[in-house]
């Protein structure tokens, strides 16, 4: 295992980058089902960081405000101004190509995450090789562990949303907006989050599309969330009633 850290230091538009890499992971005997062992990672690489990080302004303001004779060296005004500056111009998180590799497949991701009023907005690209081999292994395992059929349902749904690349890999381009909506390869899979009514009478939560004031306790009943109909993929016929 290896780690790498790069930091620009104090600048107007600095960056911080971190990488964790492994090569040829091997495991002792683990108390897990035998079918799950091939899903353990053999190699991993996580590379991410931040860009447009303005530490120069913060440090200069801190030096000007600091007074060691006070009980609190920094004033409330400095802390408030620093927080406001961060919200107005937050750093951007960048995910360089990272991956997890198993015996059968490799899943990679790259992209970036920004923040608007502390709400994340992201654009990431996911790519997976030998997807069908993973499904086949799950199908075989489900013969001994029936609950695995639930995973197969979502695996098939993921394949339906994916784009087949010339090299045989499946690709998912995921866009998340600051309003909470999510799309995969341009197909909406989740609508905007409900809006909390700020009125003092506590009217509650309203949906941005129709103004209703209810939020379902069961996420599968939310029209903004796509949930697979797994009856065909994961339902065994009911046993006959006893005579």
C-alpha positions as CSV (number, residue, x, y, z in Angstrom):
1,X,0.0,0.0,0.0
2,X,1.2,3.5,-0.8
3,X,0.0,7.0,-0.1
4,X,0.8,10.3,-1.8
5,X,-0.1,13.8,-0.7
6,X,0.5,17.0,-2.7
7,X,-0.4,20.4,-1.3
8,X,0.2,23.8,-3.0
9,X,0.4,25.6,0.3
10,X,-1.0,29.1,1.0
11,X,-2.1,30.6,-2.3
12,X,-5.1,32.3,-4.0
13,X,-6.0,29.2,-6.0
14,X,-4.3,26.2,-4.3
15,X,-4.9,22.5,-4.5
16,X,-4.7,19.5,-2.2
17,X,-4.4,16.0,-3.7
18,X,-4.3,12.7,-2.0
19,X,-3.8,9.2,-3.5
20,X,-4.1,5.7,-1.9
21,X,-2.9,2.8,-3.9
22,X,-2.7,-1.0,-3.3
23,X,-1.3,-3.8,-5.4
24,X,-2.1,-7.5,-5.1
25,X,-4.2,-7.5,-1.9
26,X,-4.4,-10.9,-0.3
27,X,-6.6,-11.9,2.6
28,X,-6.5,-14.3,5.5
29,X,-9.4,-16.6,6.1
30,X,-12.4,-14.4,6.8
31,X,-15.8,-15.2,8.4
32,X,-17.7,-14.4,5.2
33,X,-19.7,-16.7,2.9
34,X,-17.6,-18.4,0.3
35,X,-19.6,-16.9,-2.6
36,X,-18.5,-13.4,-1.5
37,X,-14.8,-14.0,-1.6
38,X,-14.4,-13.3,-5.3
39,X,-15.9,-9.8,-4.7
40,X,-13.1,-8.8,-2.4
41,X,-10.8,-6.1,-4.0
42,X,-7.5,-7.3,-5.3
43,X,-6.3,-3.8,-6.2
44,X,-7.6,-0.3,-5.4
45,X,-6.6,3.2,-6.3
46,X,-8.3,6.3,-4.8
47,X,-7.1,9.7,-6.2
48,X,-9.0,12.9,-5.2
49,X,-8.4,16.4,-4.0
50,X,-9.6,20.0,-4.1
51,X,-8.9,22.9,-6.5
52,X,-9.5,26.6,-6.3
53,X,-8.7,26.6,-2.5
54,X,-8.1,30.2,-1.4
55,X,-6.0,30.0,1.8
56,X,-4.2,33.2,1.1
57,X,-7.2,35.4,1.9
58,X,-8.0,33.4,5.0
59,X,-4.5,33.4,6.4
60,X,-4.0,37.2,5.8
61,X,-7.3,37.9,7.5
62,X,-6.4,35.6,10.4
63,X,-3.0,37.3,11.0
64,X,-4.7,40.7,11.0
65,X,-7.4,39.7,13.4
66,X,-5.5,37.5,15.8
67,X,-4.9,38.9,19.3
68,X,-3.3,36.5,21.8
69,X,-4.3,38.7,24.7
70,X,-7.9,37.8,24.2
71,X,-9.6,34.7,25.7
72,X,-10.5,33.8,22.1
73,X,-7.6,34.7,19.7
74,X,-9.9,35.2,16.8
75,X,-13.0,37.4,16.8
76,X,-16.5,36.3,16.1
77,X,-16.5,38.7,13.1
78,X,-13.5,36.9,11.6
79,X,-15.1,33.5,12.0
80,X,-18.4,34.8,10.5
81,X,-16.6,36.4,7.5
82,X,-14.5,33.3,6.9
83,X,-17.6,31.1,6.9
84,X,-19.4,33.5,4.5
85,X,-16.4,33.6,2.2
86,X,-16.3,29.8,2.1
87,X,-20.0,29.6,1.2
88,X,-19.6,32.3,-1.5
89,X,-16.6,30.6,-3.1
90,X,-16.2,27.0,-1.9
91,X,-13.4,24.8,-3.2
92,X,-14.1,22.2,-5.9
93,X,-13.5,18.6,-5.2
94,X,-11.9,16.6,-8.1
95,X,-11.9,12.9,-8.4
96,X,-9.1,11.7,-10.6
97,X,-9.5,8.2,-12.1
98,X,-10.0,5.9,-9.2
99,X,-10.9,2.2,-9.3
100,X,-11.6,-1.0,-7.4
101,X,-10.5,-4.2,-9.1
102,X,-11.7,-7.8,-8.3
103,X,-11.1,-11.2,-9.8
104,X,-13.8,-10.6,-12.4
105,X,-14.1,-6.9,-12.9
106,X,-12.9,-3.3,-12.5
107,X,-15.1,-0.4,-11.5
108,X,-13.7,3.1,-12.0
109,X,-14.9,6.6,-11.4
110,X,-13.7,10.1,-12.2
111,X,-15.4,13.5,-12.1
112,X,-15.8,16.6,-9.9
113,X,-18.0,17.9,-7.1
114,X,-18.8,21.5,-6.4
115,X,-21.0,23.2,-3.8
116,X,-23.7,25.8,-4.1
117,X,-24.8,27.1,-0.7
118,X,-23.2,24.0,0.7
119,X,-25.4,21.8,-1.5
120,X,-23.4,19.4,-3.6
121,X,-23.5,19.4,-7.4
122,X,-21.6,16.6,-9.1
123,X,-20.7,15.2,-12.5
124,X,-19.1,11.7,-12.4
125,X,-18.4,9.0,-14.9
126,X,-18.5,5.4,-13.8
127,X,-17.2,2.5,-15.9
128,X,-17.3,-1.2,-15.3
129,X,-15.7,-4.2,-17.2
130,X,-17.1,-7.7,-17.3
131,X,-20.5,-6.7,-15.9
132,X,-22.2,-9.9,-17.1
133,X,-19.5,-12.0,-15.3
134,X,-20.5,-10.4,-12.0
135,X,-24.2,-11.0,-12.6
136,X,-23.5,-14.6,-13.5
137,X,-21.5,-15.1,-10.3
138,X,-24.4,-13.6,-8.3
139,X,-26.9,-15.8,-10.1
140,X,-24.9,-18.9,-9.2
141,X,-24.6,-17.8,-5.6
142,X,-28.4,-17.1,-5.4
143,X,-29.0,-20.9,-5.7
144,X,-27.6,-21.2,-2.2
145,X,-28.5,-17.7,-0.9
146,X,-32.0,-16.8,-2.2
147,X,-31.8,-13.2,-0.8
148,X,-29.0,-12.5,-3.4
149,X,-31.8,-12.3,-6.0
150,X,-32.5,-8.8,-4.7
151,X,-29.0,-7.7,-5.7
152,X,-29.5,-9.3,-9.2
153,X,-32.6,-7.1,-9.7
154,X,-30.7,-3.9,-9.1
155,X,-27.8,-5.1,-11.1
156,X,-30.1,-5.7,-14.1
157,X,-31.6,-2.2,-13.6
158,X,-28.1,-0.7,-13.5
159,X,-27.3,-2.4,-16.8
160,X,-30.4,-1.0,-18.4
161,X,-29.3,2.5,-17.5
162,X,-25.7,1.9,-18.7
163,X,-24.2,2.7,-22.1
164,X,-22.3,-0.1,-23.8
165,X,-18.8,1.1,-24.9
166,X,-16.9,-0.3,-27.9
167,X,-14.5,-2.0,-25.5
168,X,-17.4,-3.9,-23.9
169,X,-17.4,-1.9,-20.7
170,X,-20.6,-0.3,-19.3
171,X,-20.6,3.4,-18.6
172,X,-22.8,5.6,-16.4
173,X,-22.5,9.4,-16.5
174,X,-24.2,10.6,-13.3
175,X,-25.3,14.2,-12.9
176,X,-26.5,15.5,-9.5
177,X,-27.9,19.0,-9.3
178,X,-27.9,21.2,-6.2
179,X,-31.7,20.7,-5.9
180,X,-31.2,17.0,-5.3
181,X,-32.2,15.8,-8.7
182,X,-30.2,13.0,-10.3
183,X,-29.9,11.8,-13.9
184,X,-27.9,8.8,-15.3
185,X,-26.8,9.1,-19.0
186,X,-29.3,11.8,-19.4
187,X,-32.2,9.8,-18.0
188,X,-33.8,11.3,-14.8
189,X,-33.9,8.8,-11.9
190,X,-34.7,11.2,-9.1
191,X,-36.5,14.5,-9.0
192,X,-35.7,17.5,-6.9
193,X,-35.7,17.3,-3.1
194,X,-38.9,18.6,-1.4
195,X,-38.6,22.2,-0.2
196,X,-38.9,23.0,3.5
197,X,-41.4,25.8,4.1
198,X,-39.6,28.5,6.0
199,X,-42.8,30.1,7.3
200,X,-43.0,30.4,11.1
201,X,-46.3,28.5,11.2
202,X,-44.3,25.3,10.4
203,X,-46.4,24.4,7.4
204,X,-43.9,21.6,6.8
205,X,-42.5,20.3,3.6
206,X,-43.7,21.1,0.1
207,X,-42.7,19.4,-3.2
208,X,-41.3,21.8,-5.7
209,X,-43.6,20.6,-8.5
210,X,-47.1,20.6,-7.1
211,X,-47.0,22.5,-3.8
212,X,-48.2,19.6,-1.6
213,X,-47.3,19.6,2.0
214,X,-46.5,16.0,2.6
215,X,-43.5,13.8,2.3
216,X,-43.8,10.1,2.0
217,X,-42.3,8.0,4.8
218,X,-41.6,5.2,2.3
219,X,-39.2,6.4,-0.4
220,X,-40.7,3.9,-2.8
221,X,-43.9,5.9,-2.8
222,X,-42.2,9.1,-3.9
223,X,-42.9,9.7,-7.6
224,X,-39.6,11.4,-7.9
225,X,-37.7,8.2,-7.2
226,X,-37.5,5.4,-9.7
227,X,-37.7,2.0,-8.0
228,X,-37.4,-1.2,-10.1
229,X,-40.4,-3.5,-10.4
230,X,-38.7,-6.7,-9.3
231,X,-41.7,-9.0,-9.4
232,X,-40.6,-10.7,-12.7
233,X,-37.0,-11.0,-11.7
234,X,-37.3,-11.9,-8.0
235,X,-40.6,-13.5,-7.2
236,X,-41.2,-17.2,-6.8
237,X,-44.7,-18.6,-7.3
238,X,-46.7,-18.8,-4.1
239,X,-47.0,-22.3,-2.7
240,X,-50.5,-23.9,-3.1
241,X,-52.8,-23.5,-0.2
242,X,-53.0,-26.5,2.1
243,X,-56.0,-28.7,1.5
